[in-house]
Amino acid sequence: MEAQFIDTFIAGLLDEIKHKRLDLPTLPEVAIKIGETVGDPNSSSAQLAKIIRIDAALSGRLLQAANSPLFRGKDQIDNIKAAITRLGAKQVKTLINSIVVEQVFQSKGSRMINAILKQQWLHSMQVAAISYVFAQRFTRLKPDNAMLAGLIHDIGALPILAYADRFPELENDKEQLSYITYKLHTQIGKLVLEGWNFPPELIAVASEHENYSRVSDPSPDYVDIVMIANLHTYIGKKHPSNEIDWTEIPAFKALGLTPEESMSAPEEARSDVQDVIDMLKV
């Protein structure tokens, strides 16, 4: 495909977004209400539970998550209020966002676009699971926030794919579409998460996770974790990130790891990685 087409595609996409002619992904209304309730110092766990119960499917997913090996206590939880008591309102908010992100990855586009979105979601789950393990083992950051960071790191790919569905010539040129997505997804991901009112540390994940010269200071952050987790998922695959010299990436030093040491962590914590994936796949 000609470079001119790619340049025209990119310019057109950015213009559509700038003039709000292309809808960016939005969070489901229930997730927005939950976020507002958790952020209200005058709200109660009973009010939060009432909002969650409105969505029966979401309620079921939250209970399954609360009873999963990642969060399970001594007793089985069978109601939303008990889940909030066990997990805390902020962790419930993070879990809800993690659960509903999957809905955002669903599409009614062409067969190729749907296949790419499915592949993208599987990749995001893998990054989320490895991020959870790295946060738990090597930092004081919250593992559930690291999991959410992993899920949303490539959220910028979604508007690109939605726009690409307008171009039949891309139907049989997956390689060029992958190139365009790789080139633009961090820039657009920042716009999406700003629209979701996500905290700056998670917006930075979407915009900076492929900035391999980035230095976090003074301690590791979610960008470092997701950056390394993302690199791990590309091992053995054809991807531009595999051309990077891992020893030159400051994120490893931030976590106190050499690239070689980082390789063993997901393998040693294989059951934890699988537990995260299983929870997200329910």
C-alpha positions, -999 to 999 in steps of 0.1 A, spaced: 0 0 0 13 34 -9 28 57 18 5 84 5 -26 64 14 -12 59 50 -5 96 54 -40 104 41 -56 79 64 -38 92 95 -46 129 86 -82 120 80 -85 100 113 -70 129 134 -93 154 117 -123 132 124 -113 131 161 -105 168 163 -139 178 149 -157 151 169 -170 133 139 -156 100 151 -170 87 183 -144 77 208 -151 47 230 -171 55 262 -175 38 295 -209 22 302 -232 44 322 -231 21 353 -193 24 355 -196 62 354 -222 62 382 -200 39 402 -170 62 398 -190 92 408 -204 74 439 -170 62 450 -156 97 446 -184 112 467 -173 113 504 -209 114 515 -219 82 497 -223 49 515 -216 13 506 -254 7 505 -257 34 477 -228 18 458 -244 -16 461 -277 -3 448 -261 11 417 -242 -22 410 -274 -43 415 -291 -24 386 -269 -44 362 -275 -81 369 -247 -93 347 -222 -69 362 -233 -79 397 -227 -115 389 -192 -108 374 -183 -87 405 -193 -116 428 -173 -141 408 -143 -117 409 -146 -113 447 -147 -150 451 -119 -157 427 -85 -169 440 -71 -133 436 -95 -119 463 -111 -148 480 -113 -148 518 -123 -176 542 -160 -174 534 -179 -174 501 -195 -141 493 -231 -141 479 -241 -105 479 -228 -72 465 -227 -54 499 -205 -81 513 -182 -78 482 -179 -41 489 -171 -47 525 -144 -73 516 -128 -54 488 -134 -17 497 -151 8 474 -120 19 455 -110 -17 447 -146 -24 436 -144 6 413 -112 -7 397 -127 -42 393 -158 -28 377 -138 -8 352 -117 -39 345 -148 -60 339 -166 -34 316 -136 -27 295 -143 -59 276 -176 -44 264 -156 -16 248 -136 -41 227 -168 -55 212 -175 -44 176 -200 -48 148 -174 -41 121 -161 -62 93 -149 -98 99 -113 -86 98 -118 -58 123 -137 -81 147 -109 -106 145 -83 -79 153 -104 -66 182 -107 -102 196 -70 -106 193 -64 -72 209 -85 -82 239 -67 -114 244 -34 -95 242 -47 -69 268 -57 -97 292 -22 -112 290 -6 -78 296 -30 -72 325 -22 -106 341 16 -101 339 12 -65 351 -6 -78 382 22 -102 390 50 -76 385 31 -51 407 25 -77 434 61 -90 434 83 -60 427 65 -28 437 43 -13 463 17 -4 436 -17 -19 437 -19 -51 417 -56 -45 407 -47 -11 394 -18 -26 374 -43 -51 360 -66 -23 349 -36 -5 334 -27 -35 314 -63 -38 301 -65 -2 288 -29 3 276 -39 -2 239 -74 14 241 -63 39 215 -64 11 189 -102 10 190 -110 44 172 -83 35 146 -100 2 139 -135 18 138 -122 44 112 -104 17 92 -137 -1 88 -146 27 63 -118 16 39 -124 -16 20 -88 -15 7 -76 -23 42 -97 -55 43 -68 -75 29 -39 -55 42 -37 -64 78 0 -56 79 -5 -19 70 -34 -16 94 -12 -29 122 15 -4 112 -10 25 114 -23 13 147 12 9 162 21 44 150 -10 62 164 -25 42 193 -7 58 221 -16 93 210 -53 84 207 -53 63 238 -45 94 258 -76 111 243 -98 82 251 -88 80 288 -90 117 293 -126 115 281 -131 88 307 -117 110 334 -92 84 343 -64 94 368 -32 108 353 -11 77 362 -34 55 340 -36 80 312 2 79 311 1 42 306 -19 46 274 4 74 261 38 63 273 40 25 274 61 23 243 83 53 252 112 30 260 136 58 270 112 71 297 125 73 332 101 72 362 113 91 392 118 85 420 100 51 421 84 27 396 49 34 383 22 17 363 39 27 330 70 8 339 50 -23 348 29 -23 317 58 -15 295 77 -46 307 46 -68 307 38 -57 271 74 -66 260 70 -100 275 39 -107 254 58 -100 222 86 -125 228 89 -148 197 65 -126 177 71 -102 148 68 -68 164 88 -36 163 93 -38 200 115 -68 196 141 -47 179 147 -28 212 177 -36 234 160 -44 267 192 -36 287 187 0 276 152 4 289 151 23 323 118 6 333 137 -26 342 160 -7 366 130 10 381 116 -24 391 150 -35 403 152 -62 377 175 -72 348 157 -83 317 168 -118 324 154 -117 359 121 -104 346 118 -134 323 114 -158 352 87 -139 371 56 -147 349 67 -184 348 72 -186 385 38 -170 391 21 -189 363 -9 -198 385 -14 -161 394 -12 -151 358 -38 -177 349 -61 -166 378 -62 -131 365 -70 -143 330 -97 -167 342 -113 -139 362 -114 -116 332 -127 -143 309 -157 -152 330 
